[in-house]
Amino acid sequence: MALVKLSVAGFSLMIAKLWMPLLSLDWYWYALIFALAAIKPMAKALGK
């Protein structure tokens, strides 16, 4: 599982490096993306 996380992080950094407009977003867009991506896993973890 750790290798999957590492590969996703590497892929994300590669996309950010290749597509510069992605890095020009304001900080709150990244926070919004994080919050939306974390809703389902957090709900599943807290539901147990």
Secondary structure, DSSP 8 states (H G I E B T S, - for coil): -HHHHHHHHHHHHHHHHH-GGGGGS-HHHHHHHHHHHHHHHHHHHHH-
